[in-house]
Structures are given as C-alpha cells and as structure tokens.
Amino acid sequence: MSKIAIIADSNTSLSFETAAQHDIRQVAIPVHFGEQSFETGIDINDSTLFERIDQIGKLPTTAAPPPGKFVEAYQAAFDDGADEVICLTVSAEVSATYAAALNAAKMLPERKITVVDSRSLSMGQGFQALAAAEAAKAGASTEEILAIAADVETRVHFYAALSTLKYLAMSGRVGHLAAGMASILNIKPILTIRDGKLDMLEKVRTKKKSWARAVELAALALGDKSVERMAIVNVAVPEDAVAFEALLRESMSCPDEIMHTDLSAGLSVHSGAGLVGVGFVVGK
C-alpha cells in the first residue's frame, strides 16, 4: 500500500499547527511590503498584518509561492517516506499557486505528484485538505482521495460578514467615494465562495443585521441535514468570532466542536480586518 502525503498552501485558513496535526504540509503564501517579504502563518498573521497596514497606510501585495517552495515540500514528504504526493491548491481563479505547484511537480519527474486545483479557498480548501488527509491515513488510493476531496467541495458553504470597506477602497477594488458612502450608511457586505472566488453576495445595513443574515444563509443552506465539519473564520477579531459562534448555535444545529481560525494573511489582505464568518460541510 502506497503512503500518500497531502500538501496544500496556507490559503486553506488552517494554521500550520492544525495542518501538522492532520499530517498536512503547507506551503506559505508570501506577503510583500515593498522590499520586505513575509510568509503567511510563519512570520505574519492577520493581526500583525493589519497592525502594519494601519501604521503605513498602504496594502501589501501577495503572490504565489515560487515553485521551489513546493519542490522543498514535495521532497520533504518523500524524504519522510511518502511514495506519492497529492497537492491541493487554492483556486486558480484567484492565484497562480496552482501553476507554481504544477511547475514544481515537473521538476521531480521521477516522482508521482498529483496537483489539484481545489476550486475553492479558505476553509472550502481547508475542508478538502482535511478530508484528503484522513483518507490517505486510512489507506485510500490516489483516485479515492481525489474523489473524496471533490465531493467535499460540492458540500461546502461559506458565509462571512465584512465590517468595513476601508481596505477594499485602499486596494482600489471599491472606490473611496463608494466606501465612504457605505460607511455613512453602515453597509456591511455578505461574502461567499462562488466560482472559486470570495465574492460579494449581499449588502446589509449594520453589523448586527449582517451577522444575523450570514447565520440565516448558513441555516438555509444546511436545511434539515447535519453538519459534517464547521469552522468560524475571522480577521483580527477573535472576540467577535466567539460572539458569532454563540449566535450561530442559537440559530442552527452545530457540531459540539467548531474550529476557530484566522482567514490567513494571504487572503485577508484582500478582504480587510473585521471579517467574521462560518464555513461548513453539509453531511450526506
């Protein structure tokens, strides 16, 4: 029976500690402040990211990890006894990470490496990686693991409330005038994962109503089914995440254990601080 290692990138929203507990190796997404570079989850997180952004008044840029970083992760897995590698990357719709991972696989032509575009991000990708790792540990074949990950992707739902358009205005994705008007009107966008991207679903006034709507959307998506896995995601507002979980538990059936995690700097730079939301896998 082949030993199959699971590799992902840090846009899974899984901390490196959590990933390691599930035998998932993660390649860090780099964040660049001018000439200075940081690695998501290693020397920068959501809190330190926005402390720095607020200090300098400018957003950093993100990029795909260089192929060499994936080569290092692949080789480390083989050195630890893996016979094969499956690498699940963030959606190719939002990043060149998939291409970098593919290019890295070509640098090790004698090895069996399967690179998969998760078609998702954050916990949508993270849940796939967790399911793949569990299947690999249970002795599943490459084909079985890929089928399991693909099935999870079809059952993931993600809803998040964004507290401010300030950072989107800084990026130029939302005009400053529009952001200013949204602030005056106290508009809070609801985000979801759609077509491999983090996309705006609705606009709701006030933080309280946006949280309520995100929870309502989650409950509607769940219907009368059970939750297989659930995670609360936040960007630099862990106290809000705790309050959001309480609201979620009041409104829908939740598992006893809910993971709490940062969105991760590679993604949160594009959303802004203050985001809180829920990702979950609907049971079959």
C-alpha positions as CSV (number, residue, x, y, z in Angstrom):
1,M,0.0,0.0,0.0
2,S,1.4,3.4,-1.0
3,K,2.0,6.1,1.5
4,I,0.4,9.2,0.2
5,A,1.3,12.7,1.6
6,I,-1.1,15.6,1.4
7,I,0.3,19.1,0.7
8,A,-1.6,22.4,0.5
9,D,-0.9,26.1,0.7
10,S,-1.7,28.4,3.6
11,N,-4.8,29.8,1.9
12,T,-6.6,26.9,3.5
13,S,-7.1,29.0,6.6
14,L,-5.7,26.1,8.6
15,S,-2.9,27.1,11.0
16,F,0.4,25.3,10.4
17,E,-0.1,23.7,13.8
18,T,-3.6,22.3,12.9
19,A,-2.4,21.2,9.5
20,A,0.6,19.4,11.1
21,Q,-1.7,17.6,13.5
22,H,-3.5,16.1,10.4
23,D,-0.3,15.4,8.6
24,I,-0.8,18.1,6.0
25,R,2.2,20.0,4.9
26,Q,1.5,23.7,3.9
27,V,3.5,26.0,1.7
28,A,3.2,29.6,2.9
29,I,1.7,32.3,0.7
30,P,4.1,35.3,0.6
31,V,3.1,38.8,1.6
32,H,5.2,41.7,0.3
33,F,5.5,45.1,1.9
34,G,7.8,46.8,-0.7
35,E,11.1,45.0,-0.5
36,Q,10.2,43.2,2.7
37,S,8.6,39.7,2.4
38,F,6.7,37.7,5.0
39,E,5.4,34.2,4.9
40,T,1.7,33.7,5.9
41,G,1.4,31.7,9.1
42,I,5.1,31.7,9.8
43,D,6.2,35.3,10.4
44,I,2.9,37.2,9.7
45,N,-0.7,36.6,10.7
46,D,-3.9,38.6,10.4
47,S,-3.3,40.7,13.5
48,T,0.3,41.7,12.7
49,L,-0.7,42.2,9.0
50,F,-3.3,44.9,9.8
51,E,-1.2,46.5,12.5
52,R,1.4,47.1,9.8
53,I,-1.2,48.2,7.2
54,D,-2.7,50.7,9.6
55,Q,0.8,52.0,10.5
56,I,1.9,52.7,6.9
57,G,-1.5,53.3,5.4
58,K,-0.8,51.0,2.5
59,L,-1.7,47.5,1.5
60,P,0.9,44.9,0.7
61,T,0.8,42.6,-2.3
62,T,0.5,38.8,-2.3
63,A,2.0,36.3,-4.8
64,A,2.1,32.6,-5.4
65,P,4.9,30.8,-3.7
66,P,7.8,30.2,-6.0
67,P,7.9,26.6,-7.4
68,G,11.0,26.0,-5.4
69,K,8.9,26.2,-2.2
70,F,6.7,23.4,-3.5
71,V,9.7,21.3,-4.5
72,E,11.0,21.6,-1.0
73,A,7.7,20.5,0.4
74,Y,7.4,17.6,-2.0
75,Q,11.0,16.4,-1.3
76,A,10.5,16.7,2.4
77,A,7.4,14.4,2.1
78,F,9.4,11.9,0.1
79,D,12.3,12.0,2.5
80,D,9.8,11.2,5.3
81,G,8.8,8.0,3.4
82,A,5.9,9.1,1.2
83,D,5.5,7.2,-2.1
84,E,3.2,9.7,-3.6
85,V,2.1,13.3,-3.1
86,I,-1.3,15.0,-3.6
87,C,-1.1,18.8,-3.6
88,L,-4.4,20.7,-3.1
89,T,-4.0,24.3,-4.0
90,V,-6.1,27.5,-3.7
91,S,-8.4,28.2,-6.6
92,A,-6.6,29.0,-9.8
93,E,-9.2,31.7,-10.3
94,V,-7.6,33.8,-7.6
95,S,-3.9,32.8,-7.5
96,A,-1.1,31.4,-9.7
97,T,-0.3,29.0,-6.8
98,Y,-1.8,26.1,-8.8
99,A,0.6,26.8,-11.7
100,A,3.5,27.1,-9.3
101,A,2.7,23.7,-7.8
102,L,2.4,22.1,-11.2
103,N,5.7,23.6,-12.3
104,A,7.3,22.2,-9.2
105,A,6.0,18.7,-9.9
106,K,7.7,18.8,-13.3
107,M,11.0,19.4,-11.5
108,L,10.7,16.0,-9.9
109,P,9.7,13.9,-13.0
110,E,10.6,10.6,-11.4
111,R,8.1,11.1,-8.5
112,K,4.3,10.6,-8.6
113,I,2.9,14.0,-7.7
114,T,-0.8,14.9,-8.4
115,V,-1.6,18.6,-8.2
116,V,-5.3,19.6,-7.8
117,D,-7.0,22.9,-8.2
118,S,-9.4,22.9,-5.2
119,R,-11.6,25.4,-7.0
120,S,-12.0,27.0,-3.5
121,L,-10.2,28.9,-0.8
122,S,-10.2,29.4,2.9
123,M,-12.0,26.6,4.7
124,G,-13.5,25.5,1.4
125,Q,-10.0,24.4,0.5
126,G,-9.1,23.5,4.1
127,F,-12.0,21.0,4.5
128,Q,-10.9,19.3,1.3
129,A,-7.3,19.0,2.6
130,L,-8.6,17.6,6.0
131,A,-10.8,15.0,4.2
132,A,-7.9,14.1,1.9
133,A,-5.5,13.7,4.8
134,E,-7.9,11.4,6.7
135,A,-8.5,9.3,3.6
136,A,-4.8,9.0,3.0
137,K,-4.2,7.9,6.6
138,A,-6.9,5.3,6.2
139,G,-5.1,3.8,3.2
140,A,-7.2,5.2,0.4
141,S,-5.8,5.2,-3.2
142,T,-5.0,8.4,-5.1
143,E,-8.2,8.1,-7.1
144,E,-10.3,7.6,-3.9
145,I,-8.7,10.6,-2.2
146,L,-9.3,12.9,-5.2
147,A,-12.9,11.7,-5.4
148,I,-13.4,12.4,-1.7
149,A,-11.9,15.9,-1.9
150,A,-14.0,16.7,-5.0
151,D,-17.1,15.5,-3.1
152,V,-16.4,17.7,-0.1
153,E,-16.0,20.7,-2.5
154,T,-19.6,20.2,-3.6
155,R,-20.9,20.2,0.0
156,V,-19.1,23.3,1.4
157,H,-20.9,26.5,2.3
158,F,-19.2,29.7,3.4
159,Y,-20.8,33.0,4.6
160,A,-19.0,35.9,6.1
161,A,-19.9,39.5,7.1
162,L,-17.4,42.2,6.3
163,S,-17.3,45.1,8.8
164,T,-15.7,47.7,6.6
165,L,-14.9,48.6,3.0
166,K,-11.9,50.7,4.1
167,Y,-9.3,48.1,3.0
168,L,-11.1,47.3,-0.3
169,A,-11.0,51.0,-1.0
170,M,-7.3,51.1,-0.3
171,S,-6.8,48.3,-2.9
172,G,-8.8,50.2,-5.5
173,R,-11.4,47.4,-5.8
174,V,-14.0,49.7,-4.3
175,G,-13.9,53.5,-4.9
176,H,-13.2,55.7,-2.0
177,L,-16.5,57.6,-2.6
178,A,-18.4,54.3,-2.6
179,A,-16.6,53.1,0.5
180,G,-17.3,56.4,2.2
181,M,-21.0,56.2,1.4
182,A,-21.1,52.7,2.6
183,S,-19.6,53.8,5.9
184,I,-22.1,56.6,6.3
185,L,-24.9,54.2,5.5
186,N,-23.3,51.5,7.8
187,I,-23.4,48.9,4.9
188,K,-21.9,45.5,5.7
189,P,-21.3,43.2,2.7
190,I,-22.0,39.5,3.0
191,L,-19.3,37.4,1.3
192,T,-19.4,33.8,0.0
193,I,-17.3,31.4,-2.1
194,R,-18.6,31.4,-5.6
195,D,-16.9,30.1,-8.8
196,G,-13.6,29.7,-7.0
197,K,-13.6,33.3,-5.7
198,L,-14.5,35.1,-2.5
199,D,-17.5,37.1,-3.8
200,M,-20.0,39.7,-2.5
201,L,-23.4,38.1,-2.1
202,E,-25.5,40.8,-0.5
203,K,-25.2,44.2,1.2
204,V,-26.8,44.5,4.6
205,R,-27.0,47.5,7.0
206,T,-25.4,47.3,10.4
207,K,-23.1,44.8,11.9
208,K,-25.9,43.1,13.9
209,K,-28.1,42.6,10.8
210,S,-25.1,41.3,8.7
211,W,-24.3,38.7,11.3
212,A,-27.9,37.7,11.5
213,R,-28.1,37.4,7.7
214,A,-24.9,35.4,7.5
215,V,-26.3,33.0,10.1
216,E,-29.7,32.8,8.3
217,L,-28.0,32.0,5.0
218,A,-26.0,29.2,6.7
219,A,-29.1,27.8,8.3
220,L,-30.9,27.8,4.9
221,A,-28.0,26.1,3.2
222,L,-28.0,23.4,5.9
223,G,-31.7,22.8,5.8
224,D,-32.7,19.6,7.7
225,K,-29.2,18.0,7.2
226,S,-26.4,17.7,9.6
227,V,-23.0,19.4,9.7
228,E,-20.0,17.3,9.0
229,R,-17.4,19.9,9.9
230,M,-17.7,23.6,10.8
231,A,-15.2,26.4,11.3
232,I,-15.6,30.0,12.4
233,V,-13.2,32.3,10.5
234,N,-12.2,35.8,11.5
235,V,-9.8,38.5,10.5
236,A,-8.1,40.0,13.6
237,V,-11.3,40.0,15.7
238,P,-11.2,36.7,17.7
239,E,-13.6,38.2,20.3
240,D,-16.2,38.7,17.5
241,A,-15.7,35.1,16.4
242,V,-16.7,33.9,19.9
243,A,-19.9,36.0,19.8
244,F,-20.7,34.9,16.3
245,E,-20.4,31.3,17.3
246,A,-22.9,31.9,20.1
247,L,-25.3,33.4,17.6
248,L,-24.8,30.5,15.2
249,R,-25.5,27.9,17.9
250,E,-28.7,29.7,18.8
251,S,-30.0,29.6,15.3
252,M,-28.9,26.2,13.8
253,S,-27.8,22.8,14.6
254,C,-24.0,22.8,15.1
255,P,-21.4,20.2,16.0
256,D,-20.1,20.1,19.5
257,E,-16.6,21.1,18.3
258,I,-16.3,24.1,16.0
259,M,-12.8,25.1,14.8
260,H,-11.8,28.7,15.2
261,T,-9.2,30.0,12.7
262,D,-7.9,33.1,11.0
263,L,-8.8,33.7,7.4
264,S,-5.0,33.9,6.9
265,A,-2.9,36.9,5.6
266,G,-2.7,35.7,2.1
267,L,-6.5,36.1,1.8
268,S,-7.3,38.7,4.5
269,V,-5.3,41.4,2.7
270,H,-8.0,41.3,0.0
271,S,-11.0,41.4,2.4
272,G,-9.8,43.6,5.3
273,A,-9.9,43.4,9.1
274,G,-13.1,42.7,10.9
275,L,-14.4,39.9,8.9
276,V,-16.2,37.1,10.7
277,G,-18.0,34.1,9.1
278,V,-18.7,30.4,9.1
279,G,-17.6,27.6,6.7
280,F,-19.1,24.2,7.0
281,V,-19.5,20.9,5.2
282,V,-23.1,19.6,4.9
283,G,-23.4,15.9,5.7
284,K,-24.6,13.4,3.2
